[in-house]
């Protein structure tokens, strides 16, 4: 069992203490800002660079609460989209990276997540979103597109490259 010793703050470590206080105050302020008397119709995602890493957080403010699932996705697993392409084929892949995803409609329909390479993705619901027009790229449902990115991309550059062959498709 780990024991904790009281820390005495001196002139030598006062800057470290100040950053800890600032980080805690920022998180509390953001949490309090999220408390409202009526529900918001928007999602929020933010990042904060702290001394010991980056804090990434988001919420799901949906019109209909579906709860949610935290899913561990292993690498080397065969997956496929639920809808066929216009030619009747169904997109399929084998996961390259493991990830943890946050899902609202079941396994494979990620709302957001983080993979083992450190790539983090979060969906923000916007009522006025515009989806790409059908073209040569393989269409994937929103949740499948996000899961595909977590499964196959190790960086933002990989996601940008992925956009050349895959495109998100509106669920409706």
DSSP file (Angstrom, degrees, kcal/mol; ACC not computed):
  #  RESIDUE AA STRUCTURE BP1 BP2  ACC     N-H-->O    O-->H-N    N-H-->O    O-->H-N    TCO  KAPPA ALPHA  PHI   PSI    X-CA   Y-CA   Z-CA
    1    1 A X              0   0    0      0, 0.0     2,-0.3     0, 0.0     0, 0.0   0.000 360.0 360.0 360.0 132.4    0.0    0.0    0.0
    2    2 A X        -     0   0    0      1,-0.0     2,-0.4     2,-0.0     0, 0.0  -0.589 360.0-153.1 -80.5 133.8    1.4    3.4   -1.0
    3    3 A X        -     0   0    0     -2,-0.3     2,-0.5     2,-0.0    -1,-0.0  -0.820   5.8-141.7-105.7 149.2    1.7    5.9    1.8
    4    4 A X        -     0   0    0     -2,-0.4     2,-0.4     3,-0.0     3,-0.0  -0.911   7.7-153.4-112.6 134.7    1.6    9.6    1.2
    5    5 A X        -     0   0    0     -2,-0.5     2,-0.0     1,-0.0    -2,-0.0  -0.832  29.9-104.5-103.0 142.8    3.7   12.1    3.0
    6    6 A X        -     0   0    0     -2,-0.4     2,-0.5     1,-0.1    -1,-0.0  -0.399  36.1-134.1 -61.3 142.2    2.7   15.7    3.5
    7    7 A X        -     0   0    0     -2,-0.0     2,-0.6    -3,-0.0    -1,-0.1  -0.870   9.0-150.3-103.5 129.7    4.5   18.0    1.1
    8    8 A X        -     0   0    0     -2,-0.5     2,-0.5     0, 0.0     5,-0.1  -0.879  16.3-138.9 -98.8 123.0    5.9   21.2    2.5
    9    9 A X        +     0   0    0     -2,-0.6     2,-0.2     3,-0.1     5,-0.1  -0.698  29.2 170.1 -88.6 127.5    6.0   23.9   -0.2
   10   10 A X    >>  -     0   0    0     -2,-0.5     4,-0.7     1,-0.0     3,-0.7  -0.638  53.9 -87.4-122.6-180.0    9.1   26.0   -0.2
   11   11 A X  T 34 S+     0   0    0      1,-0.2     4,-0.3    -2,-0.2     3,-0.3   0.800 124.6  60.8 -60.6 -28.0   10.5   28.6   -2.6
   12   12 A X  T 34 S+     0   0    0      1,-0.2    -1,-0.2     2,-0.1     4,-0.1   0.837 117.9  24.8 -70.6 -33.3   12.1   25.7   -4.5
   13   13 A X  T <> S+     0   0    0     -3,-0.7     4,-1.9     1,-0.1    -1,-0.2   0.203  88.4 106.2-117.8  16.9    8.9   23.9   -5.4
   14   14 A X  H  X S+     0   0    0     -4,-0.7     4,-2.6    -3,-0.3     5,-0.2   0.863  78.8  55.6 -65.2 -36.3    6.4   26.8   -5.3
   15   15 A X  H  > S+     0   0    0     -4,-0.3     4,-2.1     2,-0.2    -1,-0.2   0.900 107.3  49.3 -63.4 -40.2    6.1   26.9   -9.1
   16   16 A X  H  > S+     0   0    0      2,-0.2     4,-2.0     1,-0.2    -1,-0.2   0.916 111.7  49.1 -63.6 -43.6    5.1   23.3   -9.2
   17   17 A X  H  X S+     0   0    0     -4,-1.9     4,-2.4     1,-0.2    -2,-0.2   0.912 109.3  52.8 -62.1 -42.4    2.5   23.9   -6.5
   18   18 A X  H  X S+     0   0    0     -4,-2.6     4,-2.6     1,-0.2    -2,-0.2   0.900 108.4  49.6 -60.9 -41.9    1.1   26.9   -8.4
   19   19 A X  H  X S+     0   0    0     -4,-2.1     4,-2.7     2,-0.2    -1,-0.2   0.884 110.0  51.4 -66.1 -37.7    0.7   24.8  -11.6
   20   20 A X  H  X S+     0   0    0     -4,-2.0     4,-2.5     2,-0.2    -2,-0.2   0.927 111.6  46.9 -63.3 -43.9   -1.1   22.1   -9.6
   21   21 A X  H  X S+     0   0    0     -4,-2.4     4,-2.8     2,-0.2    -2,-0.2   0.915 112.9  49.3 -63.8 -43.0   -3.5   24.7   -8.1
   22   22 A X  H  X S+     0   0    0     -4,-2.6     4,-2.5     2,-0.2    -2,-0.2   0.924 111.9  48.5 -62.9 -44.9   -4.1   26.3  -11.6
   23   23 A X  H  X S+     0   0    0     -4,-2.7     4,-2.2     2,-0.2    -2,-0.2   0.924 114.0  45.7 -62.1 -44.8   -4.8   22.9  -13.1
   24   24 A X  H  X S+     0   0    0     -4,-2.5     4,-2.5     1,-0.2     5,-0.2   0.922 113.3  49.9 -64.6 -43.6   -7.2   21.9  -10.3
   25   25 A X  H  X S+     0   0    0     -4,-2.8     4,-2.6    -5,-0.2    -2,-0.2   0.891 110.0  51.5 -62.4 -39.5   -8.9   25.4  -10.5
   26   26 A X  H  X S+     0   0    0     -4,-2.5     4,-2.5     2,-0.2    -1,-0.2   0.935 111.1  46.4 -63.6 -46.2   -9.3   25.0  -14.3
   27   27 A X  H  X S+     0   0    0     -4,-2.2     4,-2.3     1,-0.2    -2,-0.2   0.923 114.2  47.7 -63.4 -44.3  -10.9   21.6  -14.1
   28   28 A X  H  X S+     0   0    0     -4,-2.5     4,-2.7     2,-0.2     5,-0.2   0.912 111.9  50.6 -63.4 -42.1  -13.3   22.8  -11.3
   29   29 A X  H  X S+     0   0    0     -4,-2.6     4,-2.4     1,-0.2    -2,-0.2   0.922 111.3  47.6 -61.5 -44.8  -14.2   25.9  -13.3
   30   30 A X  H  X S+     0   0    0     -4,-2.5     4,-1.0     2,-0.2    -1,-0.2   0.885 112.5  49.7 -65.0 -37.8  -15.0   23.9  -16.4
   31   31 A X  H  < S+     0   0    0     -4,-2.3     4,-0.5    -5,-0.2     3,-0.5   0.928 112.8  46.3 -66.1 -43.7  -17.1   21.4  -14.4
   32   32 A X  H >< S+     0   0    0     -4,-2.7     3,-1.1     1,-0.2    -2,-0.2   0.855 106.9  58.1 -67.4 -34.3  -19.0   24.2  -12.7
   33   33 A X  H 3< S+     0   0    0     -4,-2.4    -1,-0.2     1,-0.2    -2,-0.2   0.792 101.5  57.9 -64.7 -26.1  -19.5   26.0  -16.1
   34   34 A X  T 3< S+     0   0    0     -4,-1.0     2,-0.6    -3,-0.5    -1,-0.2   0.638  83.4  95.1 -79.1 -14.3  -21.2   22.8  -17.3
   35   35 A X    <   +     0   0    0     -3,-1.1     2,-0.3    -4,-0.5     4,-0.0  -0.690  55.2 165.1 -81.5 120.0  -23.8   22.9  -14.6
   36   36 A X        -     0   0    0     -2,-0.6     4,-0.1     1,-0.1     3,-0.0  -0.905  48.2-124.2-133.6 159.9  -26.9   24.6  -16.0
   37   37 A X  S    S+     0   0    0     -2,-0.3     2,-0.3     1,-0.1    -1,-0.1   0.755 101.8  30.8 -76.9 -23.3  -30.5   24.9  -15.0
   38   38 A X  S    S-     0   0    0     -3,-0.0    -1,-0.1     0, 0.0     2,-0.0  -0.966  99.6 -93.7-131.3 151.9  -31.7   23.5  -18.3
   39   39 A X        -     0   0    0     -2,-0.3     2,-0.2     1,-0.1    -2,-0.1  -0.311  35.7-128.6 -67.5 143.8  -29.9   21.0  -20.6
   40   40 A X        -     0   0    0     -6,-0.2    -1,-0.1     2,-0.1    -4,-0.0  -0.548   3.5-142.1 -84.2 156.1  -27.7   22.2  -23.3
   41   41 A X  S    S+     0   0    0     -2,-0.2     2,-0.3     2,-0.1    86,-0.2  -0.192  75.0  76.8-110.1  39.3  -28.1   21.0  -26.9
   42   42 A X        -     0   0    0     20,-0.1     2,-0.2    84,-0.1    -2,-0.1  -0.992  69.8-131.1-146.5 151.3  -24.4   20.9  -27.6
   43   43 A X        -     0   0    0     82,-0.6     2,-0.4    -2,-0.3    17,-0.1  -0.657  20.4-150.5 -98.2 159.8  -21.5   18.7  -26.9
   44   44 A X        +     0   0    0     15,-0.4    15,-1.9    -2,-0.2     2,-0.4  -0.991  15.0 177.4-133.8 140.0  -18.2   19.9  -25.6
   45   45 A X  E     +A   58   0A   0     -2,-0.4     2,-0.3    13,-0.2    13,-0.2  -0.995  11.1 169.3-136.3 140.7  -14.6   18.7  -26.0
   46   46 A X  E     -A   57   0A   0     11,-2.7    11,-2.5    -2,-0.4     2,-0.4  -0.987  20.5-152.0-147.3 159.2  -11.5   20.3  -24.7
   47   47 A X  E     -A   56   0A   0     -2,-0.3     2,-0.4     9,-0.2     9,-0.2  -0.958   9.1-168.8-126.1 150.4   -7.8   19.6  -24.1
   48   48 A X  E     -A   55   0A   0      7,-2.3     7,-3.2    -2,-0.4     2,-0.8  -0.980  18.8-137.0-140.7 125.4   -5.6   21.1  -21.5
   49   49 A X  E     -A   54   0A   0     -2,-0.4     5,-0.2     5,-0.2     2,-0.2  -0.738  29.9-178.1 -86.0 111.9   -1.8   20.9  -21.5
   50   50 A X  E >   -A   53   0A   0      3,-2.9     3,-1.3    -2,-0.8   -30,-0.1  -0.549  42.5-100.2-101.5 170.5   -0.7   20.1  -17.9
   51   51 A X  T 3  S+     0   0    0      1,-0.3     3,-0.1    -2,-0.2    -1,-0.1   0.830 122.4  39.9 -60.9 -33.2    2.9   19.7  -16.7
   52   52 A X  T 3  S-     0   0    0      1,-0.2     2,-0.3     0, 0.0    -1,-0.3   0.221 129.6 -53.6-105.7  15.1    2.6   15.9  -16.7
   53   53 A X  E <  S-A   50   0A   0     -3,-1.3    -3,-2.9     2,-0.0     2,-0.5  -0.920  71.3 -51.6 146.7-169.6    0.7   15.4  -20.0
   54   54 A X  E     -A   49   0A   0     -2,-0.3     2,-0.5    -5,-0.2    -5,-0.2  -0.880  37.7-146.9-107.2 132.6   -2.4   16.4  -21.9
   55   55 A X  E     -A   48   0A   0     -7,-3.2    -7,-2.3    -2,-0.5     2,-0.4  -0.872  17.8-174.2 -96.6 126.7   -5.9   16.2  -20.4
   56   56 A X  E     +A   47   0A   0     -2,-0.5     2,-0.3    -9,-0.2    -9,-0.2  -0.988  12.2 161.6-123.2 126.9   -8.6   15.4  -23.0
   57   57 A X  E     +A   46   0A   0    -11,-2.5   -11,-2.7    -2,-0.4     2,-0.3  -0.983   8.9 167.0-146.2 155.3  -12.2   15.4  -22.0
   58   58 A X  E     -A   45   0A   0     -2,-0.3     2,-0.3   -13,-0.2   -13,-0.2  -0.977  16.6-144.9-158.5 166.3  -15.6   15.6  -23.6
   59   59 A X        -     0   0    0    -15,-1.9     2,-0.6    -2,-0.3   -15,-0.4  -0.876  15.7-127.8-132.7 167.6  -19.3   15.0  -22.9
   60   60 A X        +     0   0    0     -2,-0.3     2,-0.9   -17,-0.1   -17,-0.1  -0.920  22.7 177.4-120.0 103.5  -22.4   13.8  -24.7
   61   61 A X        +     0   0    0     -2,-0.6     2,-0.3    64,-0.1    64,-0.1  -0.799  20.3 165.7-104.4  88.5  -25.3   16.1  -24.6
   62   62 A X        -     0   0    0     -2,-0.9   -20,-0.1     1,-0.1     3,-0.1  -0.693  48.0-124.3-102.4 155.4  -27.8   14.3  -26.8
   63   63 A X  S    S+     0   0    0     -2,-0.3     2,-0.5     1,-0.2    -1,-0.1   0.852 106.3  41.0 -63.8 -33.4  -31.5   15.0  -27.1
   64   64 A X  S    S-     0   0    0     -3,-0.0     2,-0.5     2,-0.0    -1,-0.2  -0.973  86.4-136.5-118.6 123.4  -32.1   11.3  -26.1
   65   65 A X        +     0   0    0     -2,-0.5     3,-0.1     1,-0.1    -4,-0.0  -0.674  27.2 170.5 -81.2 123.3  -30.0    9.8  -23.4
   66   66 A X        -     0   0    0     -2,-0.5     2,-0.4     1,-0.4    -1,-0.1   0.306  38.1-131.6-110.6   6.2  -28.9    6.3  -24.3
   67   67 A X        -     0   0    0      2,-0.0    -1,-0.4     1,-0.0     2,-0.3  -0.645  34.6-120.1  74.7-133.7  -26.5    5.8  -21.5
   68   68 A X        -     0   0    0     -2,-0.4     2,-0.4    -3,-0.1    36,-0.2  -0.896  11.1-124.1 167.4 164.8  -23.3    4.5  -23.0
   69   69 A X  E     -B  103   0B   0     34,-2.6    34,-2.9    -2,-0.3     2,-0.6  -0.976   9.2-146.0-129.5 141.8  -20.7    1.8  -23.1
   70   70 A X  E     -B  102   0B   0     -2,-0.4     2,-0.4    32,-0.2    32,-0.2  -0.960  29.1-169.6-104.1 120.7  -17.0    1.7  -22.5
   71   71 A X  E     -B  101   0B   0     30,-2.9    30,-2.9    -2,-0.6     2,-0.6  -0.936  20.0-146.5-120.1 131.8  -15.6   -0.8  -24.9
   72   72 A X  E     -B  100   0B   0     -2,-0.4     2,-0.6    28,-0.2    28,-0.2  -0.869  18.8-161.9 -93.1 121.4  -12.0   -2.3  -25.1
   73   73 A X  E     -B   99   0B   0     26,-3.4    26,-2.6    -2,-0.6     2,-0.1  -0.924   6.4-149.4-109.3 117.2  -11.2   -3.0  -28.7
   74   74 A X    >   -     0   0    0     -2,-0.6     3,-0.7    24,-0.2    21,-0.2  -0.474  19.6-110.1 -83.5 154.5   -8.2   -5.4  -29.2
   75   75 A X  T 3  S+     0   0    0      1,-0.2    21,-0.2    -2,-0.1     3,-0.1  -0.492  98.3  39.9 -77.8 155.7   -5.9   -5.2  -32.2
   76   76 A X  T 3  S+     0   0    0     19,-2.8     2,-0.4     1,-0.3    -1,-0.2   0.599  81.6 133.9  84.1  12.2   -6.1   -8.0  -34.8
   77   77 A X    <   -     0   0    0     -3,-0.7    18,-2.5    18,-0.0     2,-0.3  -0.804  56.2-125.0 -99.0 135.0   -9.9   -8.3  -34.7
   78   78 A X  E     +E   94   0C   0     -2,-0.4     2,-0.3    16,-0.2    16,-0.2  -0.623  37.2 174.8 -77.4 132.1  -11.9   -8.5  -38.0
   79   79 A X  E     -E   93   0C   0     14,-3.5    14,-2.4    -2,-0.3     2,-0.3  -0.893  11.4-170.2-134.1 163.8  -14.6   -5.8  -38.2
   80   80 A X  E     -E   92   0C   0     -2,-0.3    12,-0.2    12,-0.3     2,-0.1  -0.992  28.3-104.1-153.2 156.0  -17.1   -4.5  -40.8
   81   81 A X        -     0   0    0     10,-2.6    59,-0.1    -2,-0.3    58,-0.0  -0.372  26.7-132.4 -72.5 158.2  -19.5   -1.7  -41.5
   82   82 A X  S    S+     0   0    0     -2,-0.1     2,-0.4     2,-0.1    -1,-0.1   0.764  85.6  61.5 -86.3 -24.8  -23.2   -2.4  -41.0
   83   83 A X  S    S-     0   0    0     56,-0.1     8,-0.5     8,-0.0     2,-0.1  -0.809  81.9-124.0-105.4 142.6  -24.4   -0.9  -44.3
   84   84 A X        -     0   0    0     -2,-0.4     6,-0.3     6,-0.1     5,-0.1  -0.450  27.4-112.5 -75.8 155.2  -23.4   -2.1  -47.7
   85   85 A X    >   -     0   0    0      4,-4.1     3,-2.1    -2,-0.1    -1,-0.1  -0.217  43.2 -89.8 -71.9 174.4  -21.9    0.3  -50.3
   86   86 A X  T 3  S+     0   0    0      1,-0.3    -1,-0.1     2,-0.1    -2,-0.1   0.806 130.6  54.2 -60.2 -28.5  -23.9    1.2  -53.4
   87   87 A X  T 3  S-     0   0    0      2,-0.1    -1,-0.3     1,-0.0     3,-0.1   0.415 122.2-106.7 -86.9   4.0  -22.4   -1.7  -55.2
   88   88 A X  S <  S+     0   0    0     -3,-2.1    -2,-0.1     1,-0.3     2,-0.1   0.285  79.5 126.6  92.9 -11.0  -23.5   -4.1  -52.4
   89   89 A X        -     0   0    0     -5,-0.1    -4,-4.1     1,-0.0     2,-0.5  -0.416  52.2-137.9 -77.2 158.3  -20.1   -4.7  -50.9
   90   90 A X        -     0   0    0     -6,-0.3    -6,-0.1    -3,-0.1     2,-0.1  -0.975  19.1-118.1-120.4 127.8  -19.5   -4.1  -47.2
   91   91 A X        +     0   0    0     -2,-0.5   -10,-2.6    -8,-0.5     2,-0.3  -0.374  40.6 174.8 -62.6 135.8  -16.4   -2.4  -45.9
   92   92 A X  E     +E   80   0C   0    -12,-0.2     2,-0.3    -2,-0.1   -12,-0.3  -0.974   7.5 168.1-142.6 156.7  -14.3   -4.6  -43.7
   93   93 A X  E     -E   79   0C   0    -14,-2.4   -14,-3.5    -2,-0.3     2,-0.5  -0.975  32.4-120.9-159.1 164.7  -10.9   -4.3  -41.9
   94   94 A X  E     -E   78   0C   0     -2,-0.3   -16,-0.2   -16,-0.2   -19,-0.1  -0.980  44.4-107.3-115.0 126.3   -8.7   -6.0  -39.3
   95   95 A X        -     0   0    0    -18,-2.5   -19,-2.8    -2,-0.5    57,-0.2  -0.229  29.4-174.1 -60.8 133.3   -7.8   -3.7  -36.4
   96   96 A X  S    S+     0   0    0     55,-2.0     2,-0.4   -21,-0.2    56,-0.2   0.778  71.8  36.2 -91.9 -35.3   -4.2   -2.5  -36.4
   97   97 A X  S    S-     0   0    0     54,-2.4    -1,-0.2   -23,-0.1     2,-0.2  -0.920  77.2-126.1-123.2 145.5   -4.4   -0.7  -33.0
   98   98 A X        +     0   0    0     -2,-0.4    18,-2.5   -23,-0.1     2,-0.3  -0.526  37.8 173.0 -79.4 156.8   -6.1   -1.5  -29.8
   99   99 A X  E     -BC  73 115B   0    -26,-2.6   -26,-3.4    16,-0.3     2,-0.5  -0.974  36.2-126.4-155.8 167.2   -8.4    1.2  -28.3
  100  100 A X  E     -BC  72 114B   0     14,-2.4    14,-2.3    -2,-0.3     2,-0.3  -0.997  37.0-172.9-117.0 125.7  -10.9    2.1  -25.7
  101  101 A X  E     -BC  71 113B   0    -30,-2.9   -30,-2.9    -2,-0.5     2,-0.6  -0.878  24.8-137.4-123.7 155.5  -14.0    3.6  -27.1
  102  102 A X  E     -BC  70 112B   0     10,-2.9     9,-3.9    -2,-0.3    10,-1.1  -0.953  32.2-173.0-109.9 118.4  -17.1    5.3  -25.8
  103  103 A X  E     -BC  69 110B   0    -34,-2.9   -34,-2.6    -2,-0.6     7,-0.2  -0.861  27.4-174.6-121.9 146.1  -20.2    4.0  -27.6
  104  104 A X  S    S+     0   0    0      5,-1.0    -1,-0.1    -2,-0.3     6,-0.1   0.582  88.9  33.9-111.3 -15.3  -23.8    4.9  -27.6
  105  105 A X  S    S-     0   0    0      4,-0.6     2,-0.2     1,-0.5     5,-0.1   0.257 118.9 -77.3-125.8  12.6  -25.3    2.3  -29.8
  106  106 A X  S >  S-     0   0    0      3,-0.2     3,-1.9   -37,-0.1    -1,-0.5  -0.484  76.0 -22.7 116.8 171.7  -23.2   -0.8  -29.1
  107  107 A X  T 3  S+     0   0    0      1,-0.3   -37,-0.0    -2,-0.2   -34,-0.0  -0.256 126.0  25.1 -55.7 134.4  -19.9   -2.3  -30.0
  108  108 A X  T 3  S+     0   0    0     35,-0.1     2,-0.4     1,-0.0    39,-0.3   0.361  97.4  94.0  92.9  -5.1  -18.4   -0.8  -33.2
  109  109 A X    <   -     0   0    0     -3,-1.9    -5,-1.0    38,-0.1    -4,-0.6  -0.615  62.0-172.2-117.0  70.2  -20.4    2.5  -33.0
  110  110 A X  E     -C  103   0B   0     33,-1.2    36,-0.3    -2,-0.4    -7,-0.3  -0.369  25.5-173.4 -71.3 137.5  -17.8    4.7  -31.3
  111  111 A X  E    S-     0   0B   0     -9,-3.9    12,-2.6     1,-0.5     2,-0.3   0.654  76.6 -34.3 -93.4 -25.6  -18.8    8.2  -30.2
  112  112 A X  E     +CD 102 122B   0    -10,-1.1   -10,-2.9    10,-0.2    -1,-0.5  -0.960  70.0 153.9-177.0 176.1  -15.1    8.8  -29.2
  113  113 A X  E     -CD 101 121B   0      8,-2.8     8,-2.3    -2,-0.3     2,-0.3  -0.989  33.7-105.4 169.2-174.1  -12.1    7.1  -27.9
  114  114 A X  E     -CD 100 120B   0    -14,-2.3   -14,-2.4    -2,-0.3     6,-0.2  -0.994  26.1-151.9-143.6 130.2   -8.3    6.7  -27.5
  115  115 A X  E >   -C   99   0B   0      4,-2.2     3,-2.1    -2,-0.3   -16,-0.3  -0.533  35.4 -97.9-102.8 174.8   -6.1    4.2  -29.2
  116  116 A X  T 3  S+     0   0    0    -18,-2.5   -17,-0.1     1,-0.3    38,-0.1   0.645 121.3  58.8 -67.6 -15.0   -2.8    2.7  -28.1
  117  117 A X  T 3  S-     0   0    0    -19,-0.3    -1,-0.3    36,-0.2    37,-0.1   0.528 121.7-104.6 -87.4  -6.9   -0.8    5.1  -30.3
  118  118 A X    <   +     0   0    0     -3,-2.1     2,-0.5     1,-0.3    -2,-0.1   0.476  69.7 148.3  98.1   3.1   -2.4    8.1  -28.4
  119  119 A X        -     0   0    0     34,-0.2    -4,-2.2    31,-0.1     2,-0.4  -0.611  27.0-167.5 -73.5 123.8   -4.9    9.1  -31.1
  120  120 A X  E     -D  114   0B   0     -2,-0.5     2,-0.4    -6,-0.2    -6,-0.2  -0.940   8.3-179.6-115.8 136.2   -8.0   10.6  -29.5
  121  121 A X  E     -D  113   0B   0     -8,-2.3    -8,-2.8    -2,-0.4     2,-0.4  -0.995   3.0-178.3-134.1 139.2  -11.2   11.3  -31.3
  122  122 A X  E     -D  112   0B   0     -2,-0.4     2,-0.3   -10,-0.3   -10,-0.2  -0.994  20.8-134.7-139.0 131.9  -14.5   12.7  -30.0
  123  123 A X        -     0   0    0    -12,-2.6     2,-0.5    -2,-0.4   -12,-0.0  -0.635  13.8-160.1 -82.2 140.3  -17.8   13.3  -31.8
  124  124 A X        -     0   0    0     -2,-0.3     2,-0.5   -81,-0.1   -64,-0.1  -0.990  16.8-133.5-119.3 123.5  -19.6   16.6  -31.3
  125  125 A X        +     0   0    0     -2,-0.5   -82,-0.6   -64,-0.1     2,-0.4  -0.648  28.5 176.3 -79.4 124.6  -23.2   16.6  -32.2
  126  126 A X    >   -     0   0    0     -2,-0.5     3,-1.5   -84,-0.1   -84,-0.1  -0.997  27.1-147.1-129.1 124.9  -24.1   19.6  -34.3
  127  127 A X  T 3  S+     0   0    0     -2,-0.4    -1,-0.1     1,-0.3   -85,-0.0   0.646  98.4  49.7 -67.9 -14.5  -27.6   20.0  -35.7
  128  128 A X  T 3  S+     0   0    0      2,-0.1    -1,-0.3    -3,-0.0    -3,-0.0   0.099  78.6 147.1-111.9  22.7  -26.4   21.7  -38.8
  129  129 A X    <   -     0   0    0     -3,-1.5     2,-0.5     1,-0.1    -4,-0.0  -0.201  35.6-149.7 -61.5 150.8  -23.7   19.3  -39.8
  130  130 A X        -     0   0    0      3,-0.0     2,-0.2    40,-0.0    -1,-0.1  -0.990   9.3-152.5-123.5 124.9  -23.0   18.7  -43.5
  131  131 A X        -     0   0    0     -2,-0.5    38,-0.1     1,-0.1     3,-0.1  -0.634  30.8 -90.3 -96.1 154.9  -21.8   15.4  -44.7
  132  132 A X        -     0   0    0     36,-0.3    -1,-0.1    -2,-0.2     3,-0.1  -0.316  45.9-108.8 -61.0 143.1  -19.6   14.8  -47.8
  133  133 A X        -     0   0    0      1,-0.1    -1,-0.1    -3,-0.1    -3,-0.0  -0.395  48.6 -83.5 -66.1 149.4  -21.6   14.1  -51.0
  134  134 A X  S    S+     0   0    0     -3,-0.1     2,-0.2    -2,-0.1    -1,-0.1  -0.313  70.0 144.8 -55.4 135.3  -21.4   10.5  -52.2
  135  135 A X        -     0   0    0      2,-0.4     4,-0.1    -3,-0.1    32,-0.1  -0.690  65.1 -56.5-150.3-158.1  -18.2   10.0  -54.2
  136  136 A X  S    S+     0   0    0     -2,-0.2    -2,-0.1     2,-0.1     3,-0.0   0.666  99.9 100.2 -69.9 -17.4  -15.6    7.3  -54.9
  137  137 A X  S    S-     0   0    0      1,-0.1     2,-0.4    29,-0.1    -2,-0.4  -0.339  84.9-103.5 -73.8 152.6  -14.7    6.9  -51.2
  138  138 A X  E     -f  166   0D   0     27,-3.1    29,-2.5    -4,-0.1     2,-0.3  -0.607  37.6-132.2 -74.2 125.2  -16.1    4.1  -49.1
  139  139 A X  E     -f  167   0D   0     -2,-0.4     2,-0.4    27,-0.2   -48,-0.3  -0.633  25.0-176.2 -83.5 136.8  -18.9    5.3  -46.9
  140  140 A X  E     -f  168   0D   0     27,-2.5    29,-2.3    -2,-0.3     5,-0.1  -0.991  32.4-107.4-127.1 138.2  -18.9    4.4  -43.2
  141  141 A X  E  >  -f  169   0D   0     -2,-0.4     4,-3.1    27,-0.2     5,-0.3  -0.248  43.3-101.5 -55.5 153.1  -21.6    5.2  -40.7
  142  142 A X  H  > S+     0   0    0     27,-1.2     4,-2.3     1,-0.2     5,-0.2   0.903 122.6  43.2 -45.2 -55.7  -20.4    7.9  -38.2
  143  143 A X  H  > S+     0   0    0      1,-0.2     4,-2.3     2,-0.2   -33,-1.2   0.860 115.4  49.0 -63.6 -36.7  -19.7    5.5  -35.4
  144  144 A X  H  > S+     0   0    0      2,-0.2     4,-2.9   -35,-0.2    -1,-0.2   0.866 108.8  54.0 -69.8 -35.8  -18.0    3.0  -37.8
  145  145 A X  H  X S+     0   0    0     -4,-3.1     4,-2.3     2,-0.2    -2,-0.2   0.926 111.2  45.1 -63.4 -44.7  -15.9    5.8  -39.3
  146  146 A X  H  X S+     0   0    0     -4,-2.3     4,-2.4   -36,-0.3    -2,-0.2   0.927 114.4  48.0 -65.4 -44.2  -14.7    6.8  -35.8
  147  147 A X  H  X S+     0   0    0     -4,-2.3     4,-2.5   -39,-0.3    -2,-0.2   0.901 110.3  52.7 -64.0 -39.3  -14.0    3.2  -34.8
  148  148 A X  H  X S+     0   0    0     -4,-2.9     4,-2.5     2,-0.2     5,-0.3   0.920 109.2  49.6 -59.9 -43.8  -12.2    2.6  -38.2
  149  149 A X  H  X S+     0   0    0     -4,-2.3     4,-2.6     1,-0.2    -2,-0.2   0.925 112.8  46.3 -62.2 -44.4  -10.0    5.6  -37.4
  150  150 A X  H  < S+     0   0    0     -4,-2.4    -1,-0.2     1,-0.2    -2,-0.2   0.875 116.9  45.8 -63.9 -36.6   -9.2    4.4  -33.9
  151  151 A X  H  < S+     0   0    0     -4,-2.5   -54,-2.4    -5,-0.2   -55,-2.0   0.833 128.1  22.0 -73.9 -33.9   -8.5    0.9  -35.3
  152  152 A X  H  < S+     0   0    0     -4,-2.5     2,-0.4   -56,-0.2    -3,-0.2   0.652 104.5  77.1-115.4 -19.5   -6.3    1.9  -38.3
  153  153 A X     <  -     0   0    0     -4,-2.6   -36,-0.2    -5,-0.3   -34,-0.2  -0.814  41.6-176.3-105.1 135.0   -4.8    5.3  -37.7
  154  154 A X  S    S+     0   0    0     -2,-0.4     2,-0.3     1,-0.1    -1,-0.1   0.470  73.3  14.5-101.5  -4.4   -1.8    6.0  -35.4
  155  155 A X  S  > S-     0   0    0      1,-0.1     4,-1.5   -36,-0.1     5,-0.1  -0.963  81.9 -98.6-158.1 169.4   -1.8    9.8  -35.9
  156  156 A X  H  > S+     0   0    0     -2,-0.3     4,-2.4     1,-0.2     5,-0.2   0.881 122.6  58.6 -62.7 -37.9   -3.9   12.7  -37.1
  157  157 A X  H  > S+     0   0    0      1,-0.2     4,-2.2     2,-0.2    -1,-0.2   0.885 103.5  52.0 -59.2 -38.4   -1.9   12.6  -40.4
  158  158 A X  H  > S+     0   0    0      2,-0.2     4,-2.4     1,-0.2    -1,-0.2   0.879 108.2  51.1 -64.8 -37.3   -3.1    9.0  -40.8
  159  159 A X  H  X S+     0   0    0     -4,-1.5     4,-1.5     2,-0.2    -2,-0.2   0.909 109.3  50.4 -66.5 -40.9   -6.7   10.2  -40.3
  160  160 A X  H  < S+     0   0    0     -4,-2.4     4,-0.3     1,-0.2     3,-0.2   0.909 112.5  47.0 -62.0 -41.5   -6.2   12.9  -43.0
  161  161 A X  H >< S+     0   0    0     -4,-2.2     3,-1.6     1,-0.2     4,-0.3   0.880 107.0  57.9 -65.6 -38.4   -4.8   10.2  -45.3
  162  162 A X  H >X S+     0   0    0     -4,-2.4     4,-2.4     1,-0.3     3,-1.9   0.813  91.8  70.7 -60.1 -31.8   -7.7    7.9  -44.5
  163  163 A X  T 3< S+     0   0    0     -4,-1.5    -1,-0.3     1,-0.3    -2,-0.2   0.695  86.7  66.6 -62.1 -18.1  -10.1   10.6  -45.7
  164  164 A X  T <4 S+     0   0    0     -3,-1.6    -1,-0.3    -4,-0.3    -2,-0.2   0.745 117.3  21.7 -73.5 -22.5   -8.9    9.9  -49.3
  165  165 A X  T <4 S+     0   0    0     -3,-1.9   -27,-3.1    -4,-0.3     2,-0.3   0.614 123.6  46.6-119.6 -19.7  -10.5    6.4  -49.2
  166  166 A X  E  <  -f  138   0D   0     -4,-2.4     2,-0.3   -29,-0.3   -27,-0.2  -0.935  58.2-173.1-125.7 147.8  -13.2    6.6  -46.5
  167  167 A X  E     -f  139   0D   0    -29,-2.5   -27,-2.5    -2,-0.3     2,-0.1  -0.998  29.2-109.0-138.8 146.0  -15.9    9.1  -45.8
  168  168 A X  E     -f  140   0D   0     -2,-0.3     2,-0.4   -29,-0.2   -36,-0.3  -0.455  30.6-153.4 -71.4 146.2  -18.4    9.5  -42.9
  169  169 A X  E     -f  141   0D   0    -29,-2.3   -27,-1.2    -2,-0.1   -24,-0.1  -0.971  22.0-109.9-122.3 132.9  -22.0    8.8  -43.8
  170  170 A X        -     0   0    0     -2,-0.4   -29,-0.0   -29,-0.2   -40,-0.0  -0.347  21.9-132.2 -61.8 142.1  -25.0   10.3  -42.0
  171  171 A X              0   0    0      1,-0.2    -1,-0.1   -30,-0.0   -30,-0.1   0.763 360.0 360.0 -66.9 -26.0  -26.9    7.8  -39.9
  172  172 A X              0   0    0      0, 0.0    -1,-0.2     0, 0.0    -2,-0.1   0.469 360.0 360.0 -86.5 360.0  -30.2    8.9  -41.2
